[in-house]
Amino acid sequence: SWTYSWDSETSMDVPAAQAVVVSDSDGLVYVMGGVADMSYIANDDAYSYDPYTGDWTVLSPMTGATRGAAGAVGLDGLVYVFGGTVGPVTQIYDPEADSWSLGAAMLASVWEAKAATVGNGSIWVVGGEDAPSVGYVQIYDPAADSWSVGPAAPSAFMCGALVSVGDDLYYSGGG
């Protein structure tokens, strides 16, 4: 039988709350934006963690400081950071070039929304505080760099967790 336990990994040595945390297909973990202390001043910090080597890497700073943003890794391997306190901004990180660019602006500015990439490559940003309607969904098409409104989620969501399995989305927790 399988035994579950927690292990301690290499410390990031930098406090980070309300940051975007995503992982790519190679297992690298990205921590982007957030706050470092109780002043709640957003930062533009970006880091990657390699769980195979235990190494943290400081990445190029984001184009705009934000906290409470949504994030996802696209099928193209790029990391997408959506909104948060910076407004309806789409920030795109290219791990190969260690560089940031801006994508099309979101349809609505949301804070503490969640994002996931589905099988067709689109990225769904679900809910969030200040969403214009209950269950508001914004769909980003990375190939076209464009946004559309998706079918509403069954209730208002924020601060939970969103994952995709193929074309299905699963939202858990939150408020």
Helices and strands as residue ranges (DSSP letters): E 20-23, E 29-32, E 46-50, E 55-58, E 70-73, E 79-82, G 84-86, E 90-94, E 99-102, E 114-117, E 123-126, E 137-141, E 146-149, E 161-165, E 168-172
